[in-house]
Amino acid sequence: MNTRLTKTTLLCAALATTMGITAAHADSLSLIPTVLTDTSNEGRAITADGQYIVGVSGASAHGFLYSVSSGTTVNILTPQGAQSTVATGIGYRTSGGQSQLVIAGMSSGLVGEFMTADGGTTFGAARRNATYTFNVLPSYNSLGASAASDAYYVSTSKGTANNPVYLNQGAGTWVPTITYSQKGITGGTAVMNGVSASGRSVGYRQVTGIRNNYMLTWNGTGTPANNFFNGLDATQAGEATSVSADGSVVFGRSPITGSGTTWYAYKATFTGTTETSITQLPLYADTGGSVTMAAPYGCTADGLFAVGMDYRGREKAVLWLTKPDNTQVIDLTEYATINGILGNWTRLTRAYSVGETTDLAGNEYAVITGVGVYNGTDTRGFVMTVMIPEPTTISLLALGGLAMLVHRRRK
């Protein structure tokens, strides 16, 4: 594991998780180990508390579970022999008084969920339906779940024209009962990305060749509520990519007025299904060279932080702080370089998911996972912990580059 700290290591005590695990990182960057004989991997989703990561190891060969606190990776394989080939969503639920980690993924070409109540030492039977053919799963943050409930949500589709898109609920003793809820699609394609713990999925519906911002909201009727919403140019053009736990904050990408087919990152807020605001996320001055200038793939449960990609001549993984008193963008490769923790990483390419934690002193951290270039050529998953500065700290967004972060204790 490639972790180097440039400051005195803080004694961290993460927010108590439902499984009794705590984090122990401060300004660190670690290589996620592969499983079996695989030589590549990617982190695709992280729990809200930043404790567990899932993703794919090898070329869609093995789904993995990684413990941030122990630094160990586990191949997701059930006692019945169900091998996860990819894992793209993870969250806590509580069933019968037991805290469980639920993982959304694929096995034998079918979407399904996996469960562990002991951090990956053992897994329950896989939840799969061999007659269910809507087996296109979001690539990241594909499961919404809450430790306060035994219900979780997953959205799937065929990814082809004139086929329904699904928002499904799992609940009950493991192996859980799945309640299917579908929205028929005619004259186009719908694909969902992020899924919230409250039962909202966000993505796009493509109409007449143009992707439009789109969301589904679970209502228990068998047909989820659905609606389009506006992007940054006051039209529906765009694609939503991630959503907060309660469904009230949505991140995505869309054109801005006059940009044509060039898209920028946004943050939108909702009351119910009514859009109440939308703002463009900040960019670096040298952002350019792509039709997608930036994309926020994941966000924290509270919707205050987002992670993704800013295209600075090539893809660069970034963290956005979107608090009203501190809206900034951080290039994670530059941050790691400045703070002496880059190690053998060449570049952090995409950040897919982000959790939050704090230490005993009240310092706040973003815990981020994604993919980058390691040792010059290798495609590898990473976990990075970034201490969030006070609003009065030196601006992170300087014209042309990232200023040195001076960490201050959060009160």
ABEGO torsion letter per residue (X at the ends): XBBBBABBBBBBBBBBBAAGBBBBBBGBBBBBBBBEABABBBBABBBAAGABBBBBBEBGABBBBBBAAAGBBBBBBBAAGBBBABBABBBBBBBGGBBBBBBBBBBGGBBBBBBBAAGGABBBBBBBBAABABABBBABGABBBBAABABBBBBBBAGBBGBBBBBBBBBEBOBBBBBBBBBBBBGEBBBBBBBBAAGBBBBBBBBGGBBBBBBBBBAGAGBBBBBBBBBAAGBABEBBABBBAAGABBBBBBBBBGAEABBBBBBBBBBEABBABBBBBBBBAABEGBABABBBABBBAAGABBBEBBBBGBBBBBBBBABAABBBBBBAAAAAAAAGAAEABABBABBABBBBBBBAAGBBBBBBBEBBBBGGABBBBBBBBBBBBBAABBBABBBGEBBBBBBBBBX
